[in-house]
Amino acid sequence: MQNSSLVTLANHSREKIEYLIRMAHEFEKNPNRRLLDGKVVATLFFEPSTRTRLSFETAANRLGARVIGFADPKVTSGTKGETLKDTIMMVSNYADVIVMRHYLEGAAQYASEVAPVPIVNAGDGANQHPSQTMLDLYTINQTQGKLDGLNIYMVGDLKYGRTVHSLLMAMRHFSPTFHFIAPDELAMPDIYKRYCEEHGIRYVEHQDFNADTISDADILYMTRVQKERFVDLDEYERVKDRYLLKCNMLKKARPNMKILHPLPRVNEIEYLIDETPYAYYFQQARNGLYARQALICDVLGITLDDIQKKL
């Protein structure tokens, strides 16, 4: 078995990303391929999750694997003082691959360094969320027919939003123009703006959020203001309703424009928008199954040829 953990997509080449998209497309055609018969997938969620955990577990089940793990760290020996290293080493005795979400930035990288089996990062604090990025890339390609040269608008919580951080880094091969729309308190961190500058990625910052501002968008990537990331709840109250997407703001939108959101949403997208042709966030969530099947297979050394043979 090949031990090739997935901590970030930042180091993946363009060719690798396109290869994973082709793998995900094969699973969209038929997700029920028992490529992991006899394998065990452990899902360790030290932080709450609905879509990520359920889609990973569904992916494993549809691939024929058994699933073990937990969704509540309070039921683990961590409450007795067990270290993350000891938890990872112990679970590695039982599983062929570990999918882990953790509240600490860098936890996935650390786990990948100590684990004898592959680690798949299902989100580490406000840092990275590569499996969400893979389904985002798949969805963008699906809706636009390409990844190259797109105008991608990121709105809301760009400070703590690990999904936008991951997507920004993965898109470096595809010459995007990013538009960052956020209040000062939630602006894209300087480290990611420097990343754009170092890799020749164009970006523009805005504070206005209206029909004119987003009229050139190919992708409008909305995010939730994450209350759980705030130490100062007064600050959360000041910014939580700053950028809300209303139907009347779509009157100048491009016909090809799609609205994405990693979900869950609170009030940042008006529910009436669900019925418009621009809304694509529920299809985006469905694509998580296919993207995560591709990622599990890839870290276990299962190739596109293997998938195509297993109809």
C-alpha positions as CSV (number, residue, x, y, z in Angstrom):
1,M,0.0,0.0,0.0
2,Q,1.3,3.5,-0.9
3,N,1.5,5.9,2.0
4,S,0.8,9.3,0.3
5,S,-1.2,11.4,2.7
6,L,-3.3,14.4,1.5
7,V,-2.7,17.4,3.7
8,T,-3.1,20.1,1.1
9,L,-3.5,20.5,-2.6
10,A,-1.0,23.3,-2.7
11,N,1.8,21.0,-3.9
12,H,-0.3,19.2,-6.5
13,S,0.6,19.9,-10.2
14,R,-1.9,20.9,-12.8
15,E,-1.7,17.5,-14.3
16,K,-2.4,15.8,-10.9
17,I,-5.5,18.0,-10.3
18,E,-6.8,17.2,-13.8
19,Y,-6.2,13.5,-13.2
20,L,-8.2,13.6,-9.9
21,I,-11.0,15.4,-11.7
22,R,-11.1,12.6,-14.3
23,M,-11.2,10.1,-11.4
24,A,-14.1,11.9,-9.8
25,H,-15.9,12.0,-13.1
26,E,-15.7,8.2,-13.3
27,F,-17.3,7.9,-9.9
28,E,-20.1,10.3,-10.9
29,K,-20.9,7.9,-13.8
30,N,-21.0,5.0,-11.3
31,P,-20.1,5.5,-7.6
32,N,-20.7,1.9,-6.7
33,R,-17.4,0.2,-7.4
34,R,-16.1,-2.1,-4.8
35,L,-12.4,-1.2,-5.1
36,L,-11.9,-1.2,-1.3
37,D,-13.2,-4.7,-0.4
38,G,-11.4,-5.8,2.8
39,K,-10.2,-2.2,3.6
40,V,-11.0,-0.2,6.7
41,V,-11.4,3.6,6.6
42,A,-11.3,5.5,9.9
43,T,-13.0,8.8,10.2
44,L,-11.7,10.8,13.2
45,F,-13.7,14.1,13.6
46,F,-12.4,16.2,16.5
47,E,-14.6,19.0,15.3
48,P,-18.3,19.1,14.2
49,S,-19.1,18.1,10.6
50,T,-22.2,17.0,8.6
51,R,-21.4,17.0,4.8
52,T,-17.7,16.2,5.0
53,R,-18.0,13.3,7.4
54,L,-21.1,11.8,5.8
55,S,-19.8,12.1,2.3
56,F,-16.4,10.5,3.3
57,E,-18.3,7.7,5.0
58,T,-20.6,7.3,2.1
59,A,-17.6,7.3,-0.3
60,A,-16.0,4.5,1.7
61,N,-19.2,2.5,1.9
62,R,-19.8,2.8,-1.9
63,L,-16.2,1.6,-2.5
64,G,-16.8,-1.5,-0.4
65,A,-14.8,-0.5,2.7
66,R,-15.8,-0.7,6.3
67,V,-15.9,2.5,8.3
68,I,-14.8,3.0,12.0
69,G,-14.3,6.2,13.9
70,F,-16.0,8.9,15.9
71,A,-17.9,12.2,15.4
72,D,-17.5,13.4,19.0
73,P,-14.1,13.6,20.6
74,K,-15.7,13.5,24.0
75,V,-16.2,9.8,23.6
76,T,-12.5,9.1,23.0
77,S,-9.5,8.6,25.3
78,G,-8.5,12.2,24.4
79,T,-10.7,13.1,27.4
80,K,-8.4,11.0,29.5
81,G,-5.3,12.9,28.3
82,E,-4.3,10.7,25.3
83,T,-2.2,12.7,22.9
84,L,-3.0,13.1,19.2
85,K,0.1,11.1,18.3
86,D,-1.0,8.1,20.4
87,T,-4.6,8.3,19.0
88,I,-3.2,8.3,15.5
89,M,-0.8,5.4,16.2
90,M,-3.5,3.4,17.8
91,V,-6.1,3.9,15.0
92,S,-3.4,3.0,12.5
93,N,-3.4,-0.5,13.9
94,Y,-7.0,-0.9,12.8
95,A,-7.4,1.1,9.6
96,D,-5.9,1.4,6.1
97,V,-6.5,5.1,5.8
98,I,-7.4,7.8,8.3
99,V,-9.7,10.7,7.5
100,M,-9.2,13.4,10.1
101,R,-10.8,16.8,11.0
102,H,-9.1,18.7,13.8
103,Y,-9.6,22.1,15.3
104,L,-5.8,22.9,15.4
105,E,-4.0,24.3,12.4
106,G,-1.2,21.9,11.4
107,A,-2.7,18.8,13.0
108,A,-3.1,17.0,9.7
109,Q,0.5,17.7,8.8
110,Y,1.6,16.4,12.1
111,A,-0.6,13.3,11.9
112,S,0.8,12.5,8.4
113,E,4.4,12.6,9.8
114,V,3.7,10.1,12.5
115,A,1.1,7.8,11.0
116,P,2.1,4.6,9.2
117,V,-1.0,4.8,7.0
118,P,-2.2,7.7,4.8
119,I,-3.9,10.6,6.4
120,V,-6.6,12.6,4.5
121,N,-7.0,16.1,5.9
122,A,-10.8,16.8,6.3
123,G,-10.0,20.3,7.7
124,D,-7.5,21.6,10.2
125,G,-8.6,24.7,12.0
126,A,-8.7,27.8,9.7
127,N,-5.8,26.4,7.6
128,Q,-6.7,23.9,4.8
129,H,-9.6,21.8,3.6
130,P,-8.2,19.9,0.5
131,S,-11.2,17.6,0.0
132,Q,-13.6,20.5,-0.1
133,T,-11.2,22.1,-2.6
134,M,-11.2,19.0,-4.8
135,L,-15.0,19.0,-5.0
136,D,-14.9,22.8,-5.6
137,L,-12.5,22.3,-8.5
138,Y,-14.6,19.5,-9.9
139,T,-17.8,21.7,-9.6
140,I,-16.2,24.7,-11.2
141,N,-15.0,22.6,-14.1
142,Q,-18.4,21.0,-14.4
143,T,-20.3,24.3,-14.5
144,Q,-17.8,26.4,-16.6
145,G,-16.3,23.6,-18.8
146,K,-12.8,24.7,-17.8
147,L,-10.7,25.9,-14.9
148,D,-8.6,28.4,-16.8
149,G,-9.0,32.2,-16.8
150,L,-12.1,32.5,-14.5
151,N,-13.2,35.4,-12.4
152,I,-13.7,34.0,-8.9
153,Y,-15.4,36.1,-6.3
154,M,-14.9,35.1,-2.7
155,V,-17.3,36.7,-0.2
156,G,-17.6,36.9,3.6
157,D,-15.2,35.2,6.0
158,L,-11.9,35.2,4.2
159,K,-9.8,35.3,7.4
160,Y,-10.9,32.0,8.9
161,G,-12.3,30.4,5.8
162,R,-10.1,27.3,5.2
163,T,-12.1,26.5,2.1
164,V,-11.2,29.8,0.4
165,H,-7.6,29.4,1.5
166,S,-7.3,25.9,0.0
167,L,-9.1,26.9,-3.3
168,L,-6.9,29.9,-3.8
169,M,-3.7,27.8,-3.6
170,A,-5.0,25.0,-5.8
171,M,-6.1,27.5,-8.5
172,R,-2.6,28.8,-9.1
173,H,-2.1,26.7,-12.2
174,F,-5.2,28.1,-13.9
175,S,-4.7,31.9,-14.2
176,P,-7.7,33.0,-12.2
177,T,-8.6,36.5,-11.2
178,F,-9.7,36.6,-7.6
179,H,-12.0,39.2,-6.1
180,F,-12.0,39.3,-2.3
181,I,-15.1,40.8,-0.8
182,A,-14.9,41.1,3.0
183,P,-14.9,43.5,5.9
184,D,-11.6,44.6,7.3
185,E,-12.1,42.3,10.2
186,L,-12.4,39.2,7.9
187,A,-10.1,40.2,5.1
188,M,-8.0,37.6,3.2
189,P,-4.9,37.2,5.4
190,D,-1.7,38.7,4.1
191,I,0.0,35.3,3.8
192,Y,-2.5,34.4,1.1
193,K,-2.2,37.7,-0.7
194,R,1.6,37.2,-0.7
195,Y,1.0,33.7,-2.1
196,C,-1.0,35.3,-5.0
197,E,1.8,37.8,-5.7
198,E,4.5,35.1,-5.6
199,H,2.6,33.0,-8.1
200,G,1.4,35.7,-10.4
201,I,-2.3,35.4,-9.4
202,R,-4.3,38.5,-10.0
203,Y,-6.5,39.7,-7.1
204,V,-8.7,42.7,-6.3
205,E,-10.1,43.6,-2.9
206,H,-13.6,45.1,-2.4
207,Q,-15.8,46.1,0.5
208,D,-18.8,46.9,-1.6
209,F,-21.2,44.0,-2.3
210,N,-23.8,44.8,-4.9
211,A,-25.0,43.9,-8.4
212,D,-22.3,46.0,-10.0
213,T,-19.5,44.6,-8.0
214,I,-20.3,41.0,-8.9
215,S,-21.5,41.5,-12.5
216,D,-18.3,40.0,-14.0
217,A,-18.3,36.9,-11.7
218,D,-18.0,33.4,-13.2
219,I,-18.0,31.9,-9.8
220,L,-19.5,33.6,-6.7
221,Y,-18.1,31.7,-3.7
222,M,-20.1,32.6,-0.6
223,T,-19.0,31.7,2.9
224,R,-20.5,31.7,6.4
225,V,-19.1,34.0,9.0
226,Q,-17.9,31.3,11.5
227,K,-19.0,32.2,15.0
228,E,-16.9,29.4,16.4
229,R,-13.7,31.0,15.2
230,F,-14.2,34.3,17.1
231,V,-12.7,34.9,20.5
232,D,-14.6,38.3,20.7
233,L,-18.3,37.7,20.2
234,D,-19.0,41.4,19.9
235,E,-16.8,41.4,16.8
236,Y,-18.8,38.5,15.4
237,E,-22.1,40.5,16.0
238,R,-20.6,43.5,14.1
239,V,-19.7,41.5,11.0
240,K,-22.1,38.6,10.8
241,D,-24.7,40.4,8.6
242,R,-22.4,42.6,6.6
243,Y,-22.5,40.6,3.3
244,L,-25.9,39.0,2.5
245,L,-26.7,37.9,-1.1
246,K,-30.2,38.9,-2.2
247,C,-32.1,38.0,-5.4
248,N,-32.0,41.6,-6.7
249,M,-28.2,41.5,-6.6
250,L,-28.3,39.0,-9.5
251,K,-29.9,41.2,-12.0
252,K,-26.6,41.9,-13.8
253,A,-25.1,38.4,-13.4
254,R,-23.5,36.6,-16.3
255,P,-25.6,33.7,-17.7
256,N,-22.8,31.2,-16.8
257,M,-22.4,32.5,-13.2
258,K,-22.8,29.9,-10.5
259,I,-23.1,30.5,-6.7
260,L,-21.1,28.1,-4.6
261,H,-21.0,27.7,-0.8
262,P,-19.2,25.0,1.3
263,L,-22.2,25.0,3.6
264,P,-23.7,25.1,6.1
265,R,-25.2,28.5,5.4
266,V,-26.9,30.7,8.0
267,N,-28.5,33.8,6.4
268,E,-25.8,34.8,3.9
269,I,-27.8,33.5,0.8
270,E,-31.5,34.5,0.5
271,Y,-33.6,31.3,0.3
272,L,-35.3,32.5,-2.9
273,I,-32.0,32.2,-4.7
274,D,-32.3,28.4,-4.3
275,E,-34.8,28.5,-7.2
276,T,-32.7,30.5,-9.6
277,P,-30.4,28.9,-12.2
278,Y,-27.4,30.5,-10.5
279,A,-27.7,28.4,-7.3
280,Y,-25.4,25.4,-7.4
281,Y,-24.4,24.8,-3.8
282,F,-26.5,21.6,-3.3
283,Q,-25.1,20.1,-6.5
284,Q,-21.7,21.1,-5.2
285,A,-22.3,19.2,-2.0
286,R,-23.3,16.1,-4.0
287,N,-20.0,16.3,-5.9
288,G,-18.3,15.8,-2.6
289,L,-19.0,12.1,-2.8
290,Y,-17.3,11.6,-6.1
291,A,-14.3,13.9,-5.2
292,R,-13.8,12.1,-1.9
293,Q,-14.0,8.7,-3.6
294,A,-11.2,9.8,-5.9
295,L,-9.1,11.1,-3.0
296,I,-9.4,8.0,-0.9
297,C,-8.5,5.8,-3.9
298,D,-5.6,8.0,-4.8
299,V,-3.9,8.0,-1.4
300,L,-4.3,4.2,-1.4
301,G,-2.5,3.9,-4.7
302,I,-5.6,3.0,-6.8
303,T,-5.3,4.4,-10.3
304,L,-7.7,5.8,-12.9
305,D,-7.1,2.6,-14.9
306,D,-8.1,0.5,-11.8
307,I,-11.3,2.5,-11.5
308,Q,-12.3,2.2,-15.1
309,K,-11.8,-1.6,-15.0
310,K,-14.1,-1.9,-12.0
311,L,-17.5,-1.1,-13.5
